[in-house]
């Protein structure tokens, strides 16, 4: 992906309906954003659909990008992530959590880049896949415990326990 200043410049030109800038934005970011989408949805066809929807959003809403509020890459990845989540919510192929490949679990994007807490990675590694996924769905994606329960086919009490115990483990690990 390009540096954020270049992305912000391209987005400003896209806001003015500059088709060349949009093409350059696509050429420079599509492969990376497709990888993000693949990690979230797990299938290429859904990832490509999410990416197409995201680029439509970039074209239609580039003027709403504010470099003072977010980095360009973060803004773009957020849109891709939301498009992916919308597709997953519409999908009738929700699998029980223990059948979801770890590579298809949600991306924890807010913990990347300049805001990344380096101590968090080893702590996240101490959690079970279910705890990591549920915490990510709750605190990164903003899903309710009820939504996570429905999405994973797991009883609500179990989801709440995984999240509570996972957060306790994270707190204890970070305090060490």
C-alpha positions as a Python dict, from the first residue, in 0.01 Angstrom:
ca = {
    (1, 'X'): (0, 0, 0),
    (2, 'X'): (111, 356, -60),
    (3, 'X'): (211, 592, 215),
    (4, 'X'): (-77, 769, 383),
    (5, 'X'): (4, 1112, 240),
    (6, 'X'): (-17, 974, -113),
    (7, 'X'): (-341, 788, -34),
    (8, 'X'): (-491, 1104, 117),
    (9, 'X'): (-394, 1298, -195),
    (10, 'X'): (-554, 1035, -420),
    (11, 'X'): (-870, 1035, -208),
    (12, 'X'): (-889, 1415, -235),
    (13, 'X'): (-869, 1385, -614),
    (14, 'X'): (-1127, 1102, -614),
    (15, 'X'): (-1359, 1332, -418),
    (16, 'X'): (-1337, 1565, -720),
    (17, 'X'): (-1437, 1269, -944),
    (18, 'X'): (-1088, 1228, -1093),
    (19, 'X'): (-1108, 891, -1268),
    (20, 'X'): (-731, 864, -1313),
    (21, 'X'): (-679, 910, -941),
    (22, 'X'): (-943, 646, -873),
    (23, 'X'): (-767, 405, -1109),
    (24, 'X'): (-433, 472, -938),
    (25, 'X'): (-595, 429, -596),
    (26, 'X'): (-732, 94, -711),
    (27, 'X'): (-403, -19, -866),
    (28, 'X'): (-204, 71, -555),
    (29, 'X'): (-438, -68, -289),
    (30, 'X'): (-659, -344, -431),
    (31, 'X'): (-422, -634, -366),
    (32, 'X'): (-366, -537, -2),
    (33, 'X'): (-735, -468, 60),
    (34, 'X'): (-831, -798, -102),
    (35, 'X'): (-599, -971, 146),
    (36, 'X'): (-773, -792, 434),
    (37, 'X'): (-1113, -898, 298),
    (38, 'X'): (-999, -1259, 249),
    (39, 'X'): (-887, -1282, 613),
    (40, 'X'): (-1230, -1164, 726),
    (41, 'X'): (-1468, -1354, 498),
    (42, 'X'): (-1254, -1657, 417),
    (43, 'X'): (-1361, -1700, 53),
    (44, 'X'): (-1232, -1525, -254),
    (45, 'X'): (-1575, -1464, -408),
    (46, 'X'): (-1708, -1289, -96),
    (47, 'X'): (-1380, -1098, -57),
    (48, 'X'): (-1400, -974, -416),
    (49, 'X'): (-1763, -870, -365),
    (50, 'X'): (-1671, -681, -48),
    (51, 'X'): (-1379, -515, -224),
    (52, 'X'): (-1600, -404, -513),
    (53, 'X'): (-1854, -260, -267),
    (54, 'X'): (-1572, -83, -82),
    (55, 'X'): (-1440, 82, -398),
    (56, 'X'): (-1790, 205, -479),
    (57, 'X'): (-1792, 355, -129),
    (58, 'X'): (-1449, 514, -189),
    (59, 'X'): (-1580, 672, -511),
    (60, 'X'): (-1905, 793, -356),
    (61, 'X'): (-1772, 903, -18),
    (62, 'X'): (-1411, 1011, -71),
    (63, 'X'): (-1514, 1365, 21),
    (64, 'X'): (-1600, 1244, 372),
    (65, 'X'): (-1243, 1131, 435),
    (66, 'X'): (-1077, 1365, 687),
    (67, 'X'): (-700, 1318, 728),
    (68, 'X'): (-719, 1497, 1064),
    (69, 'X'): (-943, 1220, 1201),
    (70, 'X'): (-784, 906, 1054),
    (71, 'X'): (-503, 778, 839),
    (72, 'X'): (-611, 712, 480),
    (73, 'X'): (-519, 343, 501),
    (74, 'X'): (-717, 302, 824),
    (75, 'X'): (-1020, 472, 667),
    (76, 'X'): (-1003, 246, 362),
    (77, 'X'): (-950, -73, 563),
    (78, 'X'): (-1243, 19, 788),
    (79, 'X'): (-1472, 48, 487),
    (80, 'X'): (-1351, -288, 354),
    (81, 'X'): (-1404, -445, 695),
    (82, 'X'): (-1759, -308, 724),
    (83, 'X'): (-1844, -429, 373),
    (84, 'X'): (-1714, -775, 472),
    (85, 'X'): (-1915, -778, 792),
    (86, 'X'): (-2228, -678, 604),
    (87, 'X'): (-2177, -967, 363),
    (88, 'X'): (-2115, -1211, 647),
    (89, 'X'): (-2429, -1097, 824),
    (90, 'X'): (-2631, -1149, 508),
    (91, 'X'): (-2473, -1486, 442),
    (92, 'X'): (-2672, -1792, 534),
    (93, 'X'): (-2353, -1994, 563),
    (94, 'X'): (-2257, -1903, 920),
    (95, 'X'): (-2053, -2187, 1067),
    (96, 'X'): (-2008, -2280, 1432),
    (97, 'X'): (-1703, -2099, 1568),
    (98, 'X'): (-1496, -2413, 1611),
    (99, 'X'): (-1533, -2480, 1235),
    (100, 'X'): (-1417, -2132, 1128),
    (101, 'X'): (-1058, -2129, 1007),
    (102, 'X'): (-839, -1900, 1218),
    (103, 'X'): (-734, -1723, 897),
    (104, 'X'): (-1098, -1625, 845),
    (105, 'X'): (-1138, -1472, 1191),
    (106, 'X'): (-1187, -1095, 1207),
    (107, 'X'): (-889, -868, 1158),
    (108, 'X'): (-790, -674, 1468),
    (109, 'X'): (-699, -365, 1264),
    (110, 'X'): (-732, -100, 1540),
    (111, 'X'): (-427, -257, 1710),
    (112, 'X'): (-201, -203, 1410),
    (113, 'X'): (23, 77, 1296),
    (114, 'X'): (121, 370, 1514),
    (115, 'X'): (-141, 287, 1776),
    (116, 'X'): (-26, -71, 1818),
    (117, 'X'): (45, -192, 2169),
    (118, 'X'): (340, -430, 2118),
    (119, 'X'): (268, -615, 2444),
    (120, 'X'): (-75, -719, 2313),
    (121, 'X'): (41, -981, 2058),
    (122, 'X'): (183, -1232, 2306),
    (123, 'X'): (-119, -1180, 2530),
    (124, 'X'): (-360, -1246, 2243),
    (125, 'X'): (-162, -1562, 2164),
    (126, 'X'): (-238, -1691, 2515),
    (127, 'X'): (-614, -1685, 2445),
    (128, 'X'): (-806, -1966, 2280),
    (129, 'X'): (-920, -1911, 1921),
    (130, 'X'): (-1277, -1880, 2049),
    (131, 'X'): (-1182, -1612, 2304),
    (132, 'X'): (-982, -1413, 2047),
    (133, 'X'): (-1261, -1432, 1791),
    (134, 'X'): (-1537, -1338, 2035),
    (135, 'X'): (-1338, -1046, 2178),
    (136, 'X'): (-1258, -927, 1828),
    (137, 'X'): (-1621, -953, 1717),
    (138, 'X'): (-1736, -766, 2028),
    (139, 'X'): (-1473, -493, 2056),
    (140, 'X'): (-1345, -449, 1701),
    (141, 'X'): (-1658, -521, 1499),
    (142, 'X'): (-1900, -390, 1759),
    (143, 'X'): (-2121, -699, 1764),
    (144, 'X'): (-2344, -763, 2062),
    (145, 'X'): (-2307, -1084, 2263),
    (146, 'X'): (-2641, -1193, 2115),
    (147, 'X'): (-2512, -1137, 1757),
    (148, 'X'): (-2193, -1331, 1833),
    (149, 'X'): (-2403, -1615, 1975),
    (150, 'X'): (-2619, -1629, 1662),
    (151, 'X'): (-2321, -1594, 1427),
    (152, 'X'): (-2125, -1874, 1590),
    (153, 'X'): (-2412, -2101, 1687),
    (154, 'X'): (-2279, -2095, 2045),
    (155, 'X'): (-2500, -2051, 2354),
    (156, 'X'): (-2513, -1691, 2478),
    (157, 'X'): (-2377, -1784, 2822),
    (158, 'X'): (-2075, -1952, 2664),
    (159, 'X'): (-2000, -1646, 2450),
    (160, 'X'): (-2022, -1421, 2757),
    (161, 'X'): (-1790, -1654, 2951),
    (162, 'X'): (-1533, -1667, 2669),
    (163, 'X'): (-1529, -1288, 2648),
    (164, 'X'): (-1515, -1233, 3026),
    (165, 'X'): (-1238, -1491, 3080),
    (166, 'X'): (-1047, -1369, 2775),
    (167, 'X'): (-1055, -1008, 2896),
    (168, 'X'): (-940, -1122, 3241),
    (169, 'X'): (-649, -1309, 3084),
    (170, 'X'): (-556, -1007, 2870),
    (171, 'X'): (-564, -776, 3172),
    (172, 'X'): (-348, -1016, 3378),
    (173, 'X'): (-102, -1062, 3093),
    (174, 'X'): (-68, -688, 3032),
    (175, 'X'): (-13, -624, 3403),
    (176, 'X'): (284, -865, 3415),
}
